[in-house]
C-alpha cells in the first residue's frame, strides 16, 4: 500500500509543470536549509565557533565602511587598523563606532564582492535589527543557510545519478564535518559560492540528457504519463470479461479500435489518453 501511494505521489509530481516543480523544490530546499542552520546553531559564533579571525576582518571593515556612508575607489575590502588580524574591525561594526574615512586601508588582491553583498544586506537589516551583534548573527545565518541549500541541491543531483544512499552519505559528511560546521558562516570565504560551479555542471549534465521516457502500454499503445502507465500495477487483465480492453490493468491501457491500415499510413499513433 505504501509503495502504491508513493508511486501515485510521484505521478502527481511528474504531471506538474516543470517551472512549478522547480519552484517547489527550491522552496523546500531553502526551508530545510534554514531549519538545519537554526537547529544546529551554525549562525552562532559562540556555540559553533569560527575558524577565520584574519580574512573575515576585511569583510567587517568593508561592511562598516558602507554603514558609515563612506566610499573608497574600487569598492575593495579593507580595515581601519594597522593590524589586519585583530578583532578591532569586528568591534567597530558591532558597536557602530564612528570612524575616519582616511583611516581605511583597502585590500586590493581580490574584487571584494562578498563585502559589497553583505554590506548591502547589513544596511537592509539595520532597519529591523539596530543591534550590531544581532545583524552579525543574521549575516552568519544567511551564509550558513545558503551553504546548506547548495549542499542539498548537490545531494538531489547525486540522488538522481547514484540513488538515495549515495546522497544520504554525501550529505551526512557535511553534517558531521566539524570544519564545515564552523566555516560555513564565514563572511570572507563564503563556502556556498564554491559549490556554484559544481551545481551548474550538474544541472547542465542532467539537462543535456533530455530524457523523456515513453512507456509501451501493450500491443500498439504508448504513453509518456508515468502515473497513468503504472497506476494499476496491482491488477491483471481478466480474459473472462466481455470487453477484453481493460484500461485499469497495466500494459493494456490502449483501445486498438483505431489501429487500422489507413491510420497506420497516416503517421505515428498519438499517445494514450486517460480514460
C-alpha positions as CSV (number, residue, x, y, z in Angstrom):
1,X,0.0,0.0,0.0
2,X,2.8,2.4,0.8
3,X,4.6,1.8,-2.5
4,X,1.4,2.4,-4.4
5,X,0.9,5.7,-2.5
6,X,4.5,6.7,-3.2
7,X,4.0,5.9,-6.9
8,X,0.8,7.9,-7.0
9,X,2.6,10.9,-5.4
10,X,5.4,10.6,-7.9
11,X,2.9,10.5,-10.7
12,X,1.2,13.6,-9.5
13,X,4.5,15.3,-9.1
14,X,5.5,14.5,-12.6
15,X,2.3,15.9,-14.0
16,X,3.1,19.4,-12.5
17,X,4.6,21.9,-14.9
18,X,8.4,22.0,-14.8
19,X,8.7,25.6,-13.5
20,X,6.3,24.8,-10.7
21,X,8.3,21.7,-9.7
22,X,11.5,23.7,-9.8
23,X,10.0,26.5,-7.6
24,X,8.6,23.9,-5.1
25,X,11.9,22.1,-4.9
26,X,13.8,25.3,-4.3
27,X,11.3,26.4,-1.6
28,X,11.6,23.0,0.1
29,X,15.4,23.1,0.0
30,X,15.5,26.7,1.4
31,X,13.1,25.7,4.2
32,X,15.2,22.6,5.2
33,X,18.4,24.6,4.9
34,X,17.0,27.3,7.2
35,X,15.8,24.6,9.7
36,X,19.3,22.9,9.7
37,X,21.0,26.3,10.3
38,X,18.7,27.0,13.2
39,X,18.7,23.6,14.8
40,X,22.5,23.1,14.5
41,X,23.3,26.7,15.7
42,X,25.5,27.4,12.7
43,X,24.7,31.2,13.0
44,X,26.2,31.4,16.5
45,X,29.9,32.3,16.8
46,X,29.6,31.3,20.5
47,X,28.1,27.8,20.0
48,X,29.7,26.6,16.8
49,X,32.7,28.9,16.7
50,X,34.7,30.4,13.8
51,X,38.0,29.4,12.2
52,X,38.9,32.6,10.5
53,X,39.9,35.6,12.6
54,X,42.1,37.2,9.9
55,X,40.5,37.3,6.5
56,X,37.0,37.9,7.8
57,X,38.2,41.1,9.4
58,X,38.5,42.6,5.8
59,X,34.7,42.0,5.3
60,X,33.9,43.6,8.6
61,X,35.9,46.7,7.6
62,X,34.1,46.9,4.3
63,X,30.6,46.5,5.9
64,X,31.4,49.1,8.5
65,X,32.6,51.5,5.7
66,X,29.3,51.1,3.9
67,X,27.5,51.5,7.1
68,X,29.2,54.8,7.7
69,X,28.3,56.1,4.3
70,X,32.0,56.2,3.3
71,X,33.5,55.2,0.0
72,X,36.9,54.2,-1.4
73,X,37.8,53.8,-5.1
74,X,37.3,50.2,-6.3
75,X,34.9,49.1,-3.6
76,X,37.5,46.7,-2.1
77,X,37.6,45.0,1.3
78,X,39.7,46.7,3.9
79,X,40.3,47.6,7.5
80,X,40.5,50.7,9.7
81,X,43.5,49.4,11.7
82,X,47.2,48.7,11.0
83,X,46.9,45.2,12.4
84,X,44.7,43.2,9.9
85,X,44.3,40.1,12.1
86,X,42.9,41.5,15.4
87,X,39.2,41.8,16.3
88,X,39.0,45.6,16.3
89,X,37.2,46.0,13.0
90,X,34.6,43.5,14.1
91,X,34.1,45.5,17.2
92,X,33.8,48.7,15.2
93,X,31.0,47.1,13.2
94,X,29.1,45.6,16.1
95,X,29.3,48.8,18.2
96,X,28.6,51.1,15.3
97,X,31.7,53.2,16.2
98,X,32.3,56.4,14.1
99,X,35.5,56.1,12.1
100,X,37.7,58.4,10.0
101,X,37.3,57.6,6.3
102,X,41.0,58.3,5.7
103,X,42.0,55.5,8.1
104,X,40.5,52.8,5.8
105,X,43.2,50.6,4.2
106,X,41.8,48.8,1.1
107,X,42.7,45.2,0.3
108,X,43.2,45.1,-3.5
109,X,44.1,41.5,-4.0
110,X,40.6,40.5,-4.9
111,X,37.3,42.1,-6.1
112,X,35.7,42.1,-2.7
113,X,32.2,41.1,-3.9
114,X,31.4,39.5,-0.5
115,X,31.9,42.8,1.2
116,X,29.6,44.6,-1.2
117,X,26.9,41.8,-0.8
118,X,27.0,41.6,3.0
119,X,27.3,45.3,3.3
120,X,24.1,45.8,1.3
121,X,22.3,43.1,3.3
122,X,23.5,44.7,6.5
123,X,22.1,48.1,5.6
124,X,18.7,46.4,4.9
125,X,18.9,44.5,8.2
126,X,19.6,47.7,10.1
127,X,16.0,48.8,9.7
128,X,14.8,45.9,11.8
129,X,18.0,45.0,13.8
130,X,19.8,48.0,15.2
131,X,22.0,45.9,17.4
132,X,25.3,45.0,15.7
133,X,25.5,41.6,17.3
134,X,22.0,40.7,16.0
135,X,23.0,41.8,12.5
136,X,26.2,39.7,12.6
137,X,24.2,36.7,13.7
138,X,21.7,37.3,10.8
139,X,24.6,37.5,8.3
140,X,26.0,34.3,9.7
141,X,22.5,32.7,9.4
142,X,22.2,33.8,5.8
143,X,25.6,32.4,4.8
144,X,25.0,29.1,6.6
145,X,21.6,28.7,5.1
146,X,22.9,29.3,1.6
147,X,25.6,26.7,2.1
148,X,23.1,24.1,3.3
149,X,20.9,24.9,0.4
150,X,23.7,24.4,-2.1
151,X,24.7,21.1,-0.5
152,X,21.1,19.9,-0.5
153,X,20.9,20.7,-4.3
154,X,24.1,18.7,-4.8
155,X,22.6,15.8,-2.8
156,X,19.5,15.9,-5.0
157,X,21.7,15.7,-8.1
158,X,23.6,12.8,-6.6
159,X,20.3,11.1,-5.7
160,X,19.3,11.4,-9.4
161,X,22.5,10.0,-10.6
162,X,23.5,7.4,-8.0
163,X,20.5,6.8,-5.8
164,X,19.3,7.9,-2.3
165,X,22.0,6.0,-0.3
166,X,24.9,7.9,-2.0
167,X,23.1,11.2,-1.5
168,X,22.5,10.4,2.2
169,X,26.1,9.5,2.8
170,X,27.3,12.6,1.0
171,X,25.1,15.0,3.0
172,X,25.9,13.2,6.2
173,X,29.6,14.1,5.6
174,X,28.6,17.7,5.6
175,X,26.6,17.4,8.9
176,X,29.4,15.6,10.6
177,X,32.4,17.6,9.4
178,X,33.5,19.9,12.2
179,X,35.4,22.4,10.0
180,X,32.5,22.7,7.6
181,X,30.1,23.3,10.5
182,X,32.3,26.1,11.8
183,X,33.4,27.5,8.5
184,X,30.1,27.7,6.6
185,X,29.2,31.0,8.3
186,X,32.5,32.7,7.3
187,X,31.8,36.0,5.6
188,X,35.1,36.1,3.7
189,X,35.3,32.6,2.2
190,X,31.6,32.1,1.6
191,X,31.8,28.4,1.1
192,X,28.5,28.2,-0.7
193,X,29.9,30.0,-3.6
194,X,32.5,27.2,-4.1
195,X,29.6,24.9,-4.9
196,X,28.0,27.1,-7.6
197,X,30.3,25.8,-10.5
198,X,29.5,22.2,-9.4
199,X,25.8,22.9,-9.4
200,X,25.9,24.5,-12.8
201,X,27.8,21.5,-14.2
202,X,25.4,19.0,-12.6
203,X,22.4,20.9,-14.0
204,X,23.9,21.0,-17.5
205,X,24.6,17.3,-17.3
206,X,21.0,16.5,-16.3
207,X,19.5,18.8,-18.8
208,X,21.7,17.6,-21.6
209,X,20.3,14.1,-21.3
210,X,16.8,15.3,-22.3
211,X,15.3,12.1,-21.0
212,X,11.5,11.8,-21.7
213,X,10.7,8.1,-21.2
214,X,7.9,6.6,-23.2
215,X,6.0,3.5,-21.9
216,X,4.7,0.9,-24.2
217,X,1.3,0.1,-22.7
218,X,0.8,-3.1,-24.7
219,X,0.2,-4.0,-28.4
220,X,0.5,-0.7,-30.3
221,X,-0.2,1.7,-27.4
222,X,2.2,4.1,-25.7
223,X,2.2,6.9,-23.2
224,X,4.5,9.4,-21.6
225,X,2.4,9.6,-18.4
226,X,4.3,7.8,-15.7
227,X,1.4,7.7,-13.2
228,X,-1.0,6.5,-15.9
229,X,1.3,3.7,-17.0
230,X,1.7,2.3,-13.5
231,X,-1.4,3.4,-11.7
232,X,-2.9,-0.2,-11.6
233,X,0.1,-2.4,-11.4
234,X,-1.6,-4.5,-8.7
235,X,-4.3,-5.6,-11.2
236,X,-4.4,-8.1,-14.1
237,X,-6.4,-8.0,-17.3
238,X,-9.2,-10.6,-17.0
239,X,-9.8,-12.8,-20.1
240,X,-13.3,-13.6,-18.8
241,X,-14.6,-10.1,-19.3
242,X,-16.8,-9.5,-22.3
243,X,-14.7,-6.4,-23.0
244,X,-11.1,-7.5,-23.5
245,X,-9.7,-4.0,-23.4
246,X,-9.2,-3.2,-19.7
247,X,-7.8,0.3,-19.0
248,X,-7.5,-0.5,-15.3
249,X,-4.9,-3.1,-16.0
250,X,-1.2,-2.4,-16.6
251,X,0.1,-2.6,-20.2
252,X,-3.4,-2.9,-21.6
253,X,-4.4,0.8,-21.4
254,X,-4.9,1.2,-25.1
255,X,-8.0,0.9,-27.2
256,X,-6.9,-0.6,-30.5
257,X,-10.0,0.3,-32.4
258,X,-8.1,3.0,-34.4
259,X,-5.2,0.6,-35.3
260,X,-6.2,0.3,-38.9
261,X,-4.1,0.1,-42.1
262,X,-5.4,3.5,-43.1
263,X,-4.4,5.2,-39.9
264,X,-1.0,3.4,-40.0
265,X,-0.3,5.0,-43.3
266,X,-1.1,8.5,-42.0
267,X,1.8,8.5,-39.5
268,X,2.6,7.7,-35.9
269,X,-0.2,7.0,-33.5
270,X,-0.9,9.6,-30.8
271,X,-0.2,8.8,-27.1
272,X,-2.7,7.1,-25.0
273,X,-5.3,9.3,-23.4
274,X,-6.5,8.9,-19.8
275,X,-9.8,7.1,-19.6
